[in-house]
Amino acid sequence: MWVGSNDTSRVIRIDPETYRIRARISVAESPGLFSDLYSVRVGAGAVWAARGDRAIVRIDPRTNRVVARILLPVPPHDIAVHGDDVWVSVSSYEG
């Protein structure tokens, strides 16, 4: 089970059988720098987190590590995953 912590900009991995925390993964750009964490989704071989500072973060579920940061022109709002496709909605776009 994956849970997003808006206060600490962390994705938390919880064992669904024991309810114990298995990992705390920071998705902030740098330590101590927190940003809103809007959405966490699992699929397409990864865990995806939408941050309020214009970034999508990809986490490898095997290593519990951030493997990619995708910068957007506007802040993301939500993520959806279907098969190998990852969709991101944004609050506004002035492209």
C-alpha positions in Angstrom: 0.0 0.0 0.0 1.3 3.5 -0.9 0.3 6.7 0.9 1.3 10.3 0.2 2.1 12.7 3.0 1.3 16.2 2.0 3.0 17.7 5.1 6.4 16.0 4.6 6.4 15.5 0.8 7.0 11.7 1.3 5.5 8.6 -0.2 5.1 6.0 2.5 5.0 2.3 1.7 2.9 0.3 4.2 2.8 -3.5 4.4 -0.9 -4.3 3.9 -0.8 -7.4 6.1 1.0 -6.0 9.1 0.3 -2.3 8.6 4.0 -1.6 9.3 5.8 1.2 7.4 8.3 -0.4 5.1 9.7 2.8 3.5 9.5 6.6 3.6 10.5 8.1 0.3 11.1 11.8 0.0 9.9 13.3 -3.2 11.0 16.8 -2.3 13.6 18.4 -4.7 16.1 18.7 -1.8 16.1 17.7 1.9 14.1 20.0 4.1 12.3 21.5 1.1 8.7 20.5 1.2 6.1 20.9 -1.5 2.5 19.8 -1.8 2.0 16.2 -2.7 -1.3 15.9 -4.6 -1.6 12.4 -5.9 0.1 9.0 -5.7 -0.7 6.2 -8.1 0.8 2.8 -8.9 1.1 1.3 -12.4 3.2 1.1 -15.5 5.9 -0.5 -13.4 6.3 2.4 -11.0 4.8 4.5 -8.3 4.0 8.0 -9.5 3.7 11.1 -7.3 2.4 14.5 -8.4 4.0 17.4 -6.6 2.7 21.0 -6.4 6.0 22.5 -7.6 5.5 21.4 -11.2 6.9 17.9 -11.0 5.9 14.3 -11.4 8.2 11.9 -9.5 8.7 8.2 -10.6 9.6 5.7 -7.8 10.9 2.3 -8.5 8.8 -0.1 -6.2 11.6 -2.6 -6.1 14.2 -0.3 -4.6 11.9 2.4 -3.0 14.0 5.1 -4.7 13.1 8.1 -6.9 14.4 7.2 -10.4 13.0 10.2 -12.4 11.7 13.7 -12.0 9.6 15.0 -14.8 9.2 18.8 -14.8 6.0 20.3 -16.2 5.2 23.9 -17.3 2.4 24.0 -14.7 1.6 22.3 -11.4 0.1 18.8 -11.7 -3.1 18.0 -10.0 -3.8 14.3 -10.4 -2.4 11.2 -12.0 -4.2 8.2 -13.6 -2.5 5.0 -14.7 -3.9 2.5 -17.1 -1.7 -0.3 -18.5 1.5 1.3 -19.6 -0.1 4.8 -19.9 0.3 7.5 -17.3 -2.0 10.5 -17.5 -1.6 13.8 -15.6 -4.2 16.5 -15.1 -3.3 20.1 -14.3 -5.1 22.9 -12.6 -4.6 25.3 -15.4 -2.5 25.6 -18.6 -1.7 28.7 -20.5 0.1 27.1 -23.5 
